[in-house]
Amino acid sequence: TAHAIAIALDRQEMATEVQEDGTVQDVPHSAVQYVRNTLGMQVCCIAQLSDLLAYLSTQTGNEMGQHLPKVQAYRDRYGV
């Protein structure tokens, strides 16, 4: 029986649940919180999306820094 899950990046995004009518709806907690609360498993992550955003914000003027707007847009749309 598994007791924990290791993930490289916690995207800090909303979990989704399938409703009785078959539609999928966002819920007000993260996917990691869902696993912790629903399955009772510990989730260990190497980094979080907020860490990636902080890193990208220090990379202005180089190739990595150009990804900041898209990653921020992802966070704005799907983040908790």
C-alpha positions in Angstrom: 0.0 0.0 0.0 1.4 3.4 -1.0 1.7 6.0 1.7 3.2 8.9 -0.2 3.7 10.3 -3.7 6.7 12.2 -4.9 6.3 14.7 -7.7 8.8 17.0 -9.4 6.6 20.1 -9.7 3.5 21.0 -7.8 1.7 23.1 -10.3 -0.5 24.5 -7.6 -3.5 24.2 -9.8 -7.2 23.6 -9.0 -8.4 20.1 -8.9 -11.5 19.0 -10.8 -14.3 16.8 -10.0 -16.8 15.0 -12.2 -20.4 16.0 -11.2 -23.4 13.7 -11.2 -24.5 15.0 -14.6 -21.1 14.1 -16.1 -19.7 17.6 -16.3 -16.3 18.5 -14.9 -16.0 21.4 -12.5 -13.0 23.1 -10.8 -13.0 22.9 -7.0 -11.5 25.4 -4.6 -8.5 23.3 -3.6 -5.3 22.1 -5.3 -4.8 18.8 -6.9 -2.2 18.0 -4.2 -4.6 19.0 -1.5 -7.2 16.7 -3.1 -4.8 13.7 -3.0 -3.9 14.5 0.6 -7.5 14.9 1.8 -9.2 12.3 -0.4 -6.6 9.5 -0.5 -4.9 10.3 2.8 -1.5 10.2 1.2 1.5 12.5 1.8 2.6 14.4 -1.3 6.3 15.5 -1.5 7.3 17.8 -4.2 10.8 19.0 -5.3 9.5 22.4 -6.3 6.3 24.4 -6.7 5.0 26.6 -9.5 5.6 29.6 -7.2 9.3 28.6 -7.1 9.4 28.4 -10.9 7.8 31.9 -11.2 10.3 33.3 -8.7 13.2 31.8 -10.7 11.9 33.0 -14.1 11.4 36.5 -12.7 15.2 36.7 -12.1 15.9 35.7 -15.7 15.0 38.9 -17.4 17.0 39.5 -20.6 17.7 35.9 -21.4 16.0 33.0 -23.0 14.5 31.5 -19.8 12.9 34.9 -18.8 10.8 35.0 -22.0 8.7 32.2 -20.5 7.5 34.2 -17.5 4.4 35.7 -19.1 3.1 32.3 -20.3 3.7 30.6 -16.9 2.1 33.5 -15.1 -0.9 33.3 -17.4 -1.2 29.6 -16.6 -1.1 30.4 -12.9 -3.8 33.0 -13.3 -6.1 30.6 -15.2 -5.6 27.4 -13.3 -3.9 28.3 -10.0 -5.4 28.2 -6.5 
